[in-house]
Amino acid sequence: MSAVVEQVAVDLARQRQVVSALRAFLPAGSILFDNEDVKPYECDGLTAYRQVPMVVVLPETEEQVCRILKTCHGLRVPVVARGAGTGLSGGALPLGNGVLLSLAKFMRIIEVDARARTARVQPGVRNLAISEAVAPLGLYYAPDPSSQLACSIGGNVAENSGGIHCLKYGLTIHNILKLRVATIEGEIVEIGSEALDAAGYDLLALMTGSEGLLGVTTEVTVKLLPMPEFAQVVMAAFDDIEKAGQAVANVIAAGIIPAGFEMMDQAATRAVEDFARAGYRTDVAAVLLCEADGTREEVAEDIRRVQEVMETSGAVQTEVSRDEAQRLRFWAGRKAAFPAAGAISPDYYCMDGTIPRKHIGEVLRRITKMETKYGLRCANVFHAGDGNMHPLILYDANQPGELARTEAFGAEILELCLEVGGTITGEHGVGVEKINSMCVQFKAAELETFHAVKRAFDEHGLLNPGKAVPTLARCAEFGRMHVHSGQQKFPELPRF
């Protein structure tokens, strides 16, 4: 099978050529190429696949970013942009024959306009840092991925990240107004507008979630929201996973739009409770967290209705957060799900499929059967309100064959998502992790359209090549492997 990222030994002559060209305008400390210096960049949050980059650059200004891209374009050197490295799909996996462009030094909040409720920020600013900076103004930035303490806003734009509160407040695309983007030719374009709409095609939506294939974001204008006056969470426990899944659909069907609506199965709640002491019941099949925010009167009414729906849907217990400390503790537990999985297993593989809410119970039941088939445990965590599921497959990379079984398990989960009318990703992106699943979801004509868009922005395919959109040849080869039960995924990439 053709490589996702071509595994090549560093061409020292080529490396010297690239470093020499970059040194013409970058300080020496901004260019890394010795093995011990570039090795920390060999993977992102998907640690199963690794590749040491040929060169790493750490620019500090937009002008430097543009010159780096223009130089690489002239030399026909591929470029992978990297934010905080918290991505979970291998989107920032570097190239052995390319430049890794780190935006870690772009950490400035340029301007806050409290009257317009906007902020202009550089792409390296942490997601949570935006809310921390504007909190004294009574404002905050709504999308809150579980990694918000560390993830960068530029990475959020690249993956169109969501988070716990995306059901009511939307994904990244719904919370940004404008981007400054550097093209591979080193030119700056502004996409979007601070007005309600912008002229021409909706390039803001195209760029958001494009995984670094179309350009490099150098500035983001985000929307800010007033902090809600009050918020409370209902924690509901269920003795049956399908009842819990149906309760999610019932809440939405009742016309309630929670601020946050999450679900964890027993494997997840047990791991989280040992790790974070959030106050979850661990003797039940599933726990739902449903938050209402707004005025105290609005919240009281929504909480009453949510409890009523939960109880009529079969909840064995409901509990309402008594105070702000308990509310935050409930959410801290949910946000600790990934590190909690790491505490009970040497490795975990986080999937990111999205399904219609009405199929949550069925999908969880079938995932349980897959655990037996593959001989692996799986803890399930959901953005239940919008059907975005995050199964955490637990494995040990040191055990021969476990990673391959894990990859097959994950691929089957994604196929199940498609079978019930969903999609293979909700917010983590395709990267290299789901590139074969793209072959299952999309037809050849659709994939060729994606490639045509890519060529319009990046004629020579230099920006993050080999990611997100598979070639038709790759899909043809995958189809042959798929029929015959397959081989190890990405055999050319180093494993643990």
Kinemage of the C-alpha trace (Angstrom):
@kinemage 1
@onewidth
@group {chain A} dominant
@subgroup {mainchain}
@vectorlist {calphas} color= white
{ca met a 1} P 0.000 0.000 0.000
{ca ser a 2} L 1.268 3.485 -0.777
{ca ala a 3} L 2.704 5.344 2.199
{ca val a 4} L 0.685 7.911 4.082
{ca val a 5} L 3.903 9.746 4.849
{ca glu a 6} L 6.840 8.528 2.844
{ca gln a 7} L 9.471 7.081 5.152
{ca val a 8} L 12.835 8.379 3.947
{ca ala a 9} L 16.231 8.858 5.468
{ca val a 10} L 17.185 12.502 5.756
{ca asp a 11} L 18.999 13.684 2.652
{ca leu a 12} L 21.828 15.637 4.285
{ca ala a 13} L 22.588 17.631 1.154
{ca arg a 14} L 18.948 18.619 0.840
{ca gln a 15} L 18.821 19.461 4.537
{ca arg a 16} L 21.853 21.741 4.204
{ca gln a 17} L 20.256 23.456 1.216
{ca val a 18} L 17.016 24.128 3.094
{ca val a 19} L 18.733 25.251 6.301
{ca ser a 20} L 20.999 27.579 4.331
{ca ala a 21} L 18.024 29.170 2.580
{ca leu a 22} L 16.176 29.648 5.866
{ca arg a 23} L 19.195 31.105 7.640
{ca ala a 24} L 19.129 33.988 5.190
{ca phe a 25} L 16.280 35.546 7.193
{ca leu a 26} L 15.711 33.476 10.368
{ca pro a 27} L 17.802 33.579 13.569
{ca ala a 28} L 19.856 30.437 14.126
{ca gly a 29} L 17.809 29.538 17.217
{ca ser a 30} L 14.645 29.418 15.133
{ca ile a 31} L 15.938 26.581 12.936
{ca leu a 32} L 16.310 23.050 14.348
{ca phe a 33} L 17.752 20.119 12.448
{ca asp a 34} L 19.936 18.051 14.796
{ca asn a 35} L 18.179 14.779 15.649
{ca glu a 36} L 17.955 15.457 19.390
{ca asp a 37} L 16.362 18.853 18.659
{ca val a 38} L 13.753 17.689 16.150
{ca lys a 39} L 12.774 14.397 17.805
{ca pro a 40} L 10.298 16.048 20.238
{ca tyr a 41} L 8.247 16.987 17.160
{ca glu a 42} L 7.960 13.445 15.781
{ca cys a 43} L 4.247 13.069 16.574
{ca asp a 44} L 1.186 14.883 17.886
{ca gly a 45} L -1.372 13.513 20.352
{ca leu a 46} L -1.711 10.388 18.202
{ca thr a 47} L 1.508 8.798 19.392
{ca ala a 48} L 1.082 5.497 17.569
{ca tyr a 49} L 2.656 6.947 14.395
{ca arg a 50} L 5.975 8.798 14.416
{ca gln a 51} L 8.294 10.481 11.939
{ca val a 52} L 11.275 12.703 12.681
{ca pro a 53} L 11.133 15.899 10.564
{ca met a 54} L 14.010 17.028 8.357
{ca val a 55} L 13.886 20.603 9.683
{ca val a 56} L 11.814 22.431 12.315
{ca val a 57} L 11.320 26.200 12.162
{ca leu a 58} L 9.933 28.437 14.915
{ca pro a 59} L 9.108 31.844 13.412
{ca glu a 60} L 8.018 34.798 15.549
{ca thr a 61} L 6.381 37.089 12.987
{ca glu a 62} L 3.894 36.827 10.161
{ca glu a 63} L 6.543 38.084 7.765
{ca gln a 64} L 8.814 35.205 8.747
{ca val a 65} L 6.001 32.701 8.181
{ca cys a 66} L 5.447 34.105 4.703
{ca arg a 67} L 9.136 33.957 3.832
{ca ile a 68} L 9.397 30.381 5.103
{ca leu a 69} L 6.486 29.321 2.915
{ca lys a 70} L 7.779 31.228 -0.099
{ca thr a 71} L 11.206 29.647 0.347
{ca cys a 72} L 9.786 26.144 0.672
{ca his a 73} L 7.566 26.732 -2.349
{ca gly a 74} L 10.572 27.781 -4.397
{ca leu a 75} L 12.559 24.734 -3.276
{ca arg a 76} L 9.502 22.429 -3.584
{ca val a 77} L 9.872 21.391 0.062
{ca pro a 78} L 6.708 20.143 1.772
{ca val a 79} L 5.528 21.935 4.928
{ca val a 80} L 3.504 20.738 7.903
{ca ala a 81} L 2.127 23.426 10.238
{ca arg a 82} L 1.953 22.577 13.946
{ca gly a 83} L 0.185 24.233 16.854
{ca ala a 84} L 0.321 22.832 20.379
{ca gly a 85} L 0.581 19.228 19.182
{ca thr a 86} L -2.561 18.090 21.024
{ca gly a 87} L -4.321 16.818 17.876
{ca leu a 88} L -5.505 13.201 17.966
{ca ser a 89} L -5.550 12.236 14.280
{ca gly a 90} L -1.905 12.628 13.249
{ca gly a 91} L -2.623 15.887 11.445
{ca ala a 92} L 0.688 17.363 12.626
{ca leu a 93} L 2.727 14.236 11.882
{ca pro a 94} L 5.857 15.652 10.222
{ca leu a 95} L 7.624 14.623 7.039
{ca gly a 96} L 11.066 13.098 6.867
{ca asn a 97} L 11.780 15.176 3.774
{ca gly a 98} L 10.010 18.343 4.855
{ca val a 99} L 9.821 21.356 7.134
{ca leu a 100} L 7.739 21.390 10.294
{ca leu a 101} L 6.444 24.934 10.797
{ca ser a 102} L 5.715 25.468 14.494
{ca leu a 103} L 3.512 28.396 15.469
{ca ala a 104} L 4.231 27.975 19.176
{ca lys a 105} L 5.682 31.488 19.486
{ca phe a 106} L 2.523 33.172 18.147
{ca met a 107} L 1.028 33.630 21.626
{ca arg a 108} L -0.222 37.219 21.596
{ca ile a 109} L -3.786 38.424 22.101
{ca ile a 110} L -3.599 41.367 19.710
{ca glu a 111} L -6.824 43.200 20.504
{ca val a 112} L -10.029 42.776 22.497
{ca asp a 113} L -13.104 44.777 21.490
{ca ala a 114} L -15.569 44.447 24.357
{ca arg a 115} L -18.295 46.435 22.584
{ca ala a 116} L -18.134 44.299 19.453
{ca arg a 117} L -17.462 41.202 21.586
{ca thr a 118} L -14.508 40.091 19.500
{ca ala a 119} L -10.843 39.334 20.026
{ca arg a 120} L -7.994 39.199 17.516
{ca val a 121} L -5.495 36.549 18.524
{ca gln a 122} L -2.429 34.819 17.136
{ca pro a 123} L -2.763 31.098 16.361
{ca gly a 124} L -0.524 29.931 19.211
{ca val a 125} L -2.799 31.413 21.897
{ca arg a 126} L -4.263 28.670 24.073
{ca asn a 127} L -8.001 28.159 23.851
{ca leu a 128} L -8.537 28.711 27.577
{ca ala a 129} L -6.246 31.749 27.640
{ca ile a 130} L -8.780 33.700 25.579
{ca ser a 131} L -11.511 33.209 28.175
{ca glu a 132} L -9.084 33.952 30.998
{ca ala a 133} L -8.049 37.221 29.358
{ca val a 134} L -11.598 38.507 28.819
{ca ala a 135} L -13.164 37.199 32.039
{ca pro a 136} L -12.802 40.610 33.768
{ca leu a 137} L -15.060 41.986 31.014
{ca gly a 138} L -17.736 39.392 31.742
{ca leu a 139} L -17.016 37.605 28.447
{ca tyr a 140} L -15.674 34.225 27.331
{ca tyr a 141} L -14.885 32.127 24.244
{ca ala a 142} L -17.422 29.303 23.985
{ca pro a 143} L -15.785 26.271 22.266
{ca asp a 144} L -14.089 24.243 24.995
{ca pro a 145} L -12.303 21.080 23.833
{ca ser a 146} L -11.194 18.784 26.643
{ca ser a 147} L -7.638 19.860 25.837
{ca gln a 148} L -8.516 23.577 26.140
{ca leu a 149} L -5.860 24.088 28.806
{ca ala a 150} L -3.179 23.317 26.211
{ca cys a 151} L -4.619 23.331 22.683
{ca ser a 152} L -4.086 26.398 20.498
{ca ile a 153} L -6.720 28.407 18.652
{ca gly a 154} L -4.871 27.845 15.364
{ca gly a 155} L -5.152 24.095 15.858
{ca asn a 156} L -8.835 24.519 16.736
{ca val a 157} L -9.344 26.292 13.402
{ca ala a 158} L -7.468 23.570 11.528
{ca glu a 159} L -9.646 20.816 13.015
{ca asn a 160} L -12.892 22.788 13.523
{ca ser a 161} L -12.821 21.739 17.166
{ca gly a 162} L -15.886 21.632 19.376
{ca gly a 163} L -16.074 20.567 22.991
{ca ile a 164} L -18.547 20.030 25.769
{ca his a 165} L -20.619 23.148 25.069
{ca cys a 166} L -20.742 22.894 21.269
{ca leu a 167} L -24.350 21.646 21.226
{ca lys a 168} L -25.708 25.062 22.209
{ca tyr a 169} L -22.856 27.347 21.170
{ca gly a 170} L -21.419 25.630 18.113
{ca leu a 171} L -18.055 24.484 16.810
{ca thr a 172} L -15.073 26.687 16.005
{ca ile a 173} L -16.599 27.729 12.661
{ca his a 174} L -19.611 29.190 14.492
{ca asn a 175} L -17.407 31.208 16.831
{ca ile a 176} L -14.927 32.910 14.519
{ca leu a 177} L -15.363 35.839 12.156
{ca lys a 178} L -12.149 36.279 10.224
{ca leu a 179} L -8.799 34.645 9.469
{ca arg a 180} L -5.483 35.876 8.173
{ca val a 181} L -3.928 33.029 6.232
{ca ala a 182} L -0.545 32.636 4.558
{ca thr a 183} L -0.620 30.740 1.266
{ca ile a 184} L 2.117 28.348 0.184
{ca glu a 185} L 3.394 31.124 -2.116
{ca gly a 186} L 3.934 33.316 0.960
{ca glu a 187} L 1.057 35.731 0.405
{ca ile a 188} L -1.400 36.854 3.091
{ca val a 189} L -5.116 36.634 2.409
{ca glu a 190} L -7.924 37.721 4.713
{ca ile a 191} L -10.918 35.386 4.830
{ca gly a 192} L -14.253 36.257 6.403
{ca ser a 193} L -15.324 39.596 7.814
{ca glu a 194} L -16.119 41.351 11.062
{ca ala a 195} L -19.516 42.075 9.526
{ca leu a 196} L -22.391 39.587 9.490
{ca asp a 197} L -21.298 38.163 6.149
{ca ala a 198} L -18.510 38.487 3.580
{ca ala a 199} L -18.712 38.834 -0.181
{ca gly a 200} L -18.037 35.858 -2.402
{ca tyr a 201} L -17.713 32.183 -1.598
{ca asp a 202} L -17.772 31.068 2.038
{ca leu a 203} L -14.033 30.472 2.264
{ca leu a 204} L -14.116 30.805 6.047
{ca ala a 205} L -16.040 27.543 6.296
{ca leu a 206} L -13.731 25.948 3.732
{ca met a 207} L -10.564 26.954 5.578
{ca thr a 208} L -11.892 25.997 9.020
{ca gly a 209} L -11.354 22.281 9.377
{ca ser a 210} L -9.054 22.024 6.339
{ca glu a 211} L -6.288 20.485 8.488
{ca gly a 212} L -3.465 22.646 7.157
{ca leu a 213} L -3.925 21.531 3.552
{ca leu a 214} L -4.886 24.940 2.158
{ca gly a 215} L -2.927 27.565 4.098
{ca val a 216} L -1.306 28.520 7.398
{ca thr a 217} L -3.389 30.605 9.802
{ca thr a 218} L -1.527 33.592 11.254
{ca glu a 219} L -4.390 35.431 12.990
{ca val a 220} L -7.921 34.604 14.141
{ca thr a 221} L -10.769 36.950 15.007
{ca val a 222} L -13.029 35.140 17.474
{ca lys a 223} L -16.486 35.915 18.802
{ca leu a 224} L -16.899 36.447 22.535
{ca leu a 225} L -20.063 35.752 24.508
{ca pro a 226} L -21.374 37.174 27.784
{ca met a 227} L -20.852 34.807 30.684
{ca pro a 228} L -24.151 33.146 31.638
{ca glu a 229} L -25.683 34.443 34.846
{ca phe a 230} L -26.112 30.929 36.218
{ca ala a 231} L -25.561 27.280 35.301
{ca gln a 232} L -26.472 23.907 36.773
{ca val a 233} L -25.872 20.299 35.782
{ca val a 234} L -28.135 17.279 36.088
{ca met a 235} L -26.249 14.023 36.527
{ca ala a 236} L -28.459 11.070 35.576
{ca ala a 237} L -27.556 7.411 36.123
{ca phe a 238} L -28.929 4.565 33.993
{ca asp a 239} L -28.784 0.803 34.490
{ca asp a 240} L -29.073 0.176 30.760
{ca ile a 241} L -26.921 1.726 28.025
{ca glu a 242} L -29.732 1.831 25.479
{ca lys a 243} L -32.052 3.615 27.910
{ca ala a 244} L -29.343 6.255 28.381
{ca gly a 245} L -28.972 6.644 24.634
{ca gln a 246} L -32.732 7.028 24.224
{ca ala a 247} L -32.798 9.608 27.026
{ca val a 248} L -30.455 11.801 24.992
{ca ala a 249} L -32.827 11.705 22.026
{ca asn a 250} L -35.801 12.335 24.340
{ca val a 251} L -34.284 15.472 25.860
{ca ile a 252} L -33.655 17.009 22.445
{ca ala a 253} L -37.071 15.888 21.190
{ca ala a 254} L -38.636 17.729 24.127
{ca gly a 255} L -37.301 20.983 22.674
{ca ile a 256} L -34.582 21.432 25.284
{ca ile a 257} L -31.197 22.656 24.037
{ca pro a 258} L -28.711 22.000 26.840
{ca ala a 259} L -25.564 24.075 27.157
{ca gly a 260} L -23.668 20.799 27.448
{ca phe a 261} L -24.829 17.191 27.161
{ca glu a 262} L -22.319 14.393 27.741
{ca met a 263} L -22.456 10.637 28.201
{ca met a 264} L -20.017 8.121 29.676
{ca asp a 265} L -20.396 4.367 29.913
{ca gln a 266} L -19.415 2.359 32.989
{ca ala a 267} L -15.849 1.731 31.827
{ca ala a 268} L -15.346 5.482 31.412
{ca thr a 269} L -16.981 6.506 34.702
{ca arg a 270} L -14.956 3.965 36.671
{ca ala a 271} L -11.721 5.196 35.137
{ca val a 272} L -12.649 8.838 35.708
{ca glu a 273} L -13.825 8.339 39.279
{ca asp a 274} L -10.556 6.649 40.240
{ca phe a 275} L -8.628 9.450 38.535
{ca ala a 276} L -10.583 12.631 39.320
{ca arg a 277} L -13.080 11.846 42.126
{ca ala a 278} L -15.827 13.705 40.278
{ca gly a 279} L -18.698 12.141 42.217
{ca tyr a 280} L -19.992 9.773 39.516
{ca arg a 281} L -21.815 6.532 40.222
{ca thr a 282} L -19.730 3.595 39.024
{ca asp a 283} L -22.283 0.813 39.603
{ca val a 284} L -24.465 1.813 36.639
{ca ala a 285} L -24.261 1.239 32.899
{ca ala a 286} L -24.030 4.911 31.933
{ca val a 287} L -24.022 8.429 33.301
{ca leu a 288} L -25.389 11.517 31.519
{ca leu a 289} L -24.376 15.093 32.329
{ca cys a 290} L -26.852 17.709 31.100
{ca glu a 291} L -26.204 21.397 31.764
{ca ala a 292} L -28.554 24.366 31.516
{ca asp a 293} L -27.348 27.968 31.594
{ca gly a 294} L -28.932 31.412 31.436
{ca thr a 295} L -30.901 33.389 34.004
{ca arg a 296} L -31.743 31.643 37.266
{ca glu a 297} L -35.388 31.410 36.228
{ca glu a 298} L -34.518 29.867 32.831
{ca val a 299} L -32.134 27.399 34.404
{ca ala a 300} L -34.617 26.322 37.077
{ca glu a 301} L -37.254 25.565 34.424
{ca asp a 302} L -34.824 23.726 32.108
{ca ile a 303} L -33.409 21.646 34.961
{ca arg a 304} L -36.915 20.663 36.060
{ca arg a 305} L -37.789 19.570 32.526
{ca val a 306} L -34.508 17.683 32.052
{ca gln a 307} L -35.017 15.753 35.301
{ca glu a 308} L -38.542 14.884 34.260
{ca val a 309} L -37.412 13.558 30.869
{ca met a 310} L -34.530 11.608 32.429
{ca glu a 311} L -36.803 9.950 34.951
{ca thr a 312} L -39.461 9.013 32.398
{ca ser a 313} L -36.644 7.648 30.187
{ca gly a 314} L -35.617 5.204 32.912
{ca ala a 315} L -32.950 6.968 34.993
{ca val a 316} L -32.362 5.167 38.292
{ca gln a 317} L -31.093 8.401 39.861
{ca thr a 318} L -30.812 12.098 39.028
{ca glu a 319} L -28.746 14.614 40.949
{ca val a 320} L -28.557 18.388 40.414
{ca ser a 321} L -25.314 20.218 41.165
{ca arg a 322} L -25.711 21.959 44.536
{ca asp a 323} L -23.266 24.762 43.888
{ca glu a 324} L -20.653 26.011 41.418
{ca ala a 325} L -17.914 23.866 42.939
{ca gln a 326} L -19.882 20.667 42.343
{ca arg a 327} L -20.859 21.746 38.828
{ca leu a 328} L -17.207 22.312 37.971
{ca arg a 329} L -16.274 18.986 39.569
{ca phe a 330} L -18.811 17.151 37.381
{ca trp a 331} L -17.287 18.744 34.272
{ca ala a 332} L -13.703 18.271 35.464
{ca gly a 333} L -14.398 14.556 35.596
{ca arg a 334} L -15.676 14.492 32.017
{ca lys a 335} L -12.694 16.504 30.794
{ca ala a 336} L -10.379 14.082 32.588
{ca ala a 337} L -11.682 11.102 30.602
{ca phe a 338} L -8.680 10.904 28.276
{ca pro a 339} L -5.949 11.135 30.931
{ca ala a 340} L -8.016 8.758 33.087
{ca ala a 341} L -7.875 6.207 30.268
{ca gly a 342} L -4.105 6.663 30.204
{ca ala a 343} L -3.977 5.872 33.905
{ca ile a 344} L -5.574 2.432 33.467
{ca ser a 345} L -3.952 1.380 30.196
{ca pro a 346} L -0.428 1.686 28.759
{ca asp a 347} L -1.927 3.163 25.566
{ca tyr a 348} L -5.294 4.260 24.238
{ca tyr a 349} L -6.607 5.035 20.762
{ca cys a 350} L -9.285 7.740 20.642
{ca met a 351} L -11.850 7.533 17.859
{ca asp a 352} L -14.074 10.400 16.722
{ca gly a 353} L -17.149 9.257 14.819
{ca thr a 354} L -20.476 11.087 14.733
{ca ile a 355} L -23.874 9.405 14.579
{ca pro a 356} L -27.573 10.344 14.695
{ca arg a 357} L -28.616 10.590 18.352
{ca lys a 358} L -31.337 7.964 17.954
{ca his a 359} L -28.685 5.300 17.268
{ca ile a 360} L -26.496 5.906 20.351
{ca gly a 361} L -27.771 2.871 22.267
{ca glu a 362} L -27.471 0.537 19.273
{ca val a 363} L -23.945 1.708 18.447
{ca leu a 364} L -22.750 1.273 22.032
{ca arg a 365} L -24.239 -2.222 22.171
{ca arg a 366} L -22.420 -3.202 18.976
{ca ile a 367} L -19.140 -1.693 20.197
{ca thr a 368} L -19.430 -3.959 23.245
{ca lys a 369} L -19.609 -6.951 20.921
{ca met a 370} L -16.511 -5.681 19.079
{ca glu a 371} L -14.605 -5.699 22.386
{ca thr a 372} L -15.035 -9.477 22.465
{ca lys a 373} L -14.178 -9.826 18.784
{ca tyr a 374} L -10.887 -7.943 19.102
{ca gly a 375} L -10.031 -8.913 22.679
{ca leu a 376} L -9.673 -5.263 23.732
{ca arg a 377} L -11.442 -2.991 26.209
{ca cys a 378} L -13.192 0.202 25.111
{ca ala a 379} L -14.336 3.088 27.308
{ca asn a 380} L -16.977 5.243 25.635
{ca val a 381} L -17.263 9.017 26.038
{ca phe a 382} L -19.780 11.063 24.027
{ca his a 383} L -20.683 14.610 23.183
{ca ala a 384} L -24.080 12.994 23.394
{ca gly a 385} L -26.174 15.993 22.391
{ca asp a 386} L -24.722 16.101 18.887
{ca gly a 387} L -23.866 12.415 18.564
{ca asn a 388} L -20.090 12.940 18.515
{ca met a 389} L -18.624 9.813 20.079
{ca his a 390} L -15.112 9.263 21.418
{ca pro a 391} L -14.553 5.532 22.011
{ca leu a 392} L -11.239 5.044 23.821
{ca ile a 393} L -9.787 1.701 22.766
{ca leu a 394} L -7.359 0.512 25.461
{ca tyr a 395} L -4.297 -1.422 24.330
{ca asp a 396} L -0.625 -2.070 24.984
{ca ala a 397} L 1.680 -1.181 22.094
{ca asn a 398} L 4.378 -3.397 23.603
{ca gln a 399} L 2.246 -6.485 23.028
{ca pro a 400} L 2.720 -7.887 19.500
{ca gly a 401} L -0.342 -7.429 17.349
{ca glu a 402} L -2.336 -5.245 19.762
{ca leu a 403} L -1.893 -2.018 17.826
{ca ala a 404} L -2.972 -3.716 14.586
{ca arg a 405} L -6.077 -5.111 16.328
{ca thr a 406} L -6.758 -1.673 17.785
{ca glu a 407} L -6.585 -0.058 14.344
{ca ala a 408} L -8.972 -2.680 12.946
{ca phe a 409} L -11.330 -2.140 15.899
{ca gly a 410} L -11.304 1.620 15.304
{ca ala a 411} L -11.919 1.225 11.572
{ca glu a 412} L -14.912 -1.018 12.249
{ca ile a 413} L -16.368 1.562 14.649
{ca leu a 414} L -16.105 4.206 11.928
{ca glu a 415} L -17.783 1.913 9.404
{ca leu a 416} L -20.565 1.404 11.927
{ca cys a 417} L -20.959 5.179 12.176
{ca leu a 418} L -21.416 5.343 8.411
{ca glu a 419} L -23.829 2.416 8.450
{ca val a 420} L -26.221 4.222 10.799
{ca gly a 421} L -26.071 7.474 8.805
{ca gly a 422} L -23.176 9.264 10.502
{ca thr a 423} L -19.689 10.364 9.540
{ca ile a 424} L -16.127 9.360 10.390
{ca thr a 425} L -15.136 12.494 12.285
{ca gly a 426} L -16.754 15.203 14.353
{ca glu a 427} L -13.921 17.406 15.575
{ca his a 428} L -10.570 15.581 15.580
{ca gly a 429} L -10.036 15.626 11.837
{ca val a 430} L -8.948 12.895 9.439
{ca gly a 431} L -5.180 13.375 9.486
{ca val a 432} L -3.544 10.018 8.859
{ca glu a 433} L -5.671 8.125 11.377
{ca lys a 434} L -8.878 8.008 9.319
{ca ile a 435} L -7.520 8.376 5.801
{ca asn a 436} L -8.519 4.838 4.822
{ca ser a 437} L -12.010 5.412 6.212
{ca met a 438} L -12.328 8.345 3.799
{ca cys a 439} L -12.239 5.732 1.045
{ca val a 440} L -15.310 4.099 2.574
{ca gln a 441} L -17.258 7.317 3.115
{ca phe a 442} L -16.649 9.079 -0.206
{ca lys a 443} L -16.881 8.042 -3.829
{ca ala a 444} L -14.115 8.606 -6.362
{ca ala a 445} L -15.785 11.666 -7.908
{ca glu a 446} L -16.133 13.290 -4.494
{ca leu a 447} L -12.514 12.641 -3.605
{ca glu a 448} L -11.377 14.095 -6.917
{ca thr a 449} L -13.373 17.249 -6.141
{ca phe a 450} L -11.527 17.531 -2.833
{ca his a 451} L -8.227 17.211 -4.664
{ca ala a 452} L -9.299 19.901 -7.144
{ca val a 453} L -9.937 22.304 -4.258
{ca lys a 454} L -6.534 21.429 -2.846
{ca arg a 455} L -4.858 22.167 -6.192
{ca ala a 456} L -6.565 25.563 -6.361
{ca phe a 457} L -4.808 26.586 -3.155
{ca asp a 458} L -1.649 24.479 -3.387
{ca glu a 459} L -0.814 23.466 -6.953
{ca his a 460} L 2.216 21.359 -6.069
{ca gly a 461} L 0.723 19.650 -3.016
{ca leu a 462} L 3.296 20.994 -0.562
{ca leu a 463} L 1.054 21.777 2.422
{ca asn a 464} L 0.589 18.752 4.720
{ca pro a 465} L 0.726 16.236 1.861
{ca gly a 466} L -0.625 12.719 2.363
{ca lys a 467} L -3.162 13.775 4.970
{ca ala a 468} L -6.966 13.924 5.173
{ca val a 469} L -7.878 13.223 1.524
{ca pro a 470} L -6.637 9.902 0.089
{ca thr a 471} L -5.577 9.445 -3.505
{ca leu a 472} L -7.779 7.304 -5.718
{ca ala a 473} L -4.891 4.841 -6.053
{ca arg a 474} L -4.715 4.522 -2.283
{ca cys a 475} L -8.455 3.859 -2.098
{ca ala a 476} L -8.240 1.228 -4.813
{ca glu a 477} L -5.467 -0.544 -2.902
{ca phe a 478} L -7.340 -0.192 0.387
{ca gly a 479} L -10.424 -1.702 -1.210
{ca arg a 480} L -8.454 -4.782 -2.228
{ca met a 481} L -6.955 -5.105 1.259
{ca his a 482} L -10.310 -4.453 2.903
{ca val a 483} L -11.995 -7.303 1.057
{ca his a 484} L -9.255 -9.684 2.103
{ca ser a 485} L -9.281 -8.655 5.784
{ca gly a 486} L -6.402 -6.258 5.452
{ca gln a 487} L -2.881 -5.819 6.665
{ca gln a 488} L -1.299 -3.660 9.327
{ca lys a 489} L -2.268 -0.015 8.906
{ca phe a 490} L 0.622 2.225 7.796
{ca pro a 491} L 3.323 -0.484 7.906
{ca glu a 492} L 5.959 2.022 6.799
{ca leu a 493} L 5.660 4.203 9.925
{ca pro a 494} L 7.704 3.427 13.062
{ca arg a 495} L 5.801 1.935 15.987
{ca phe a 496} L 6.682 1.820 19.642
